[in-house]
Amino acid sequence: TALITMCAGIAIGLIGLAIYESRYMKGTAKTEAKLENNMVWKDAANIDRFKLATMIAIGIGAHNFSEGLSIGQSYVSGAIGLALLLIIGFAAHNATEGFGILGPLTNSEKRLPVSFLIRLGLIGGGPTFLGTLLGSIWVSPLLYILFLSFAGGALVFVILLMYSVAMRQTSNKTIMTGIFIGLLFGFITDLIVSIGGA
């Protein structure tokens, strides 16, 4: 049952987001940013960069939801020290996620609407708070597996989406250097959590 739940979670996180992306990116709804001064924010491949940034935020938010669950589950189990370490560790690496979300909107001459930035922040970061609340009031091993595997699928989706965006803006060498630096920070974060007894 756990294996089936894990496979279902990965499928929802990876394939589900891909299906949603294909429909969302072809949608006709206009964002408030596109309406501002009648400016259409599209890149050379005619892709709506606002929608692309929103999709990255959605994928990251889906991943962050499970992080909140793990914090909540640690709190309920009585591991307050672990919960605090998870909060510190997740905050350290979540702080950099804004760069990935705003990646498609770089090199633009127009100032981004504050309301749009706030919306992206809520989409990407809000699920961490919601996951923490849910994880602290309801414990279910299968649900925990489902959301963790969903987070894994969502993470793969976001990585591939961001890679495709980056390939249109810079060289592969620069991208790989950035991935290397990101991995280093990830290992350092994991080391901090491990030293703390997690």
Secondary structure, DSSP 4 states (H G I P E B T S, - for coil): -HHHHHHHHHHIIIIIHHHHHHHHHT--PPPHHHHGGG---B-TT--BHHHHHHHHHHHHHHHHHHHHHHHHHHHHTT-HHHHHHHHHHHHHHHTTHHHHHHGGGTT-SSPPPHHHHHHHHHHHHHHHHHHHHHHHH---HHHHHHHHHHHHHHHHHHHHHHHHHHHTTS-HHHHHHHHHHHHHHHHHHHHHHHHTT-
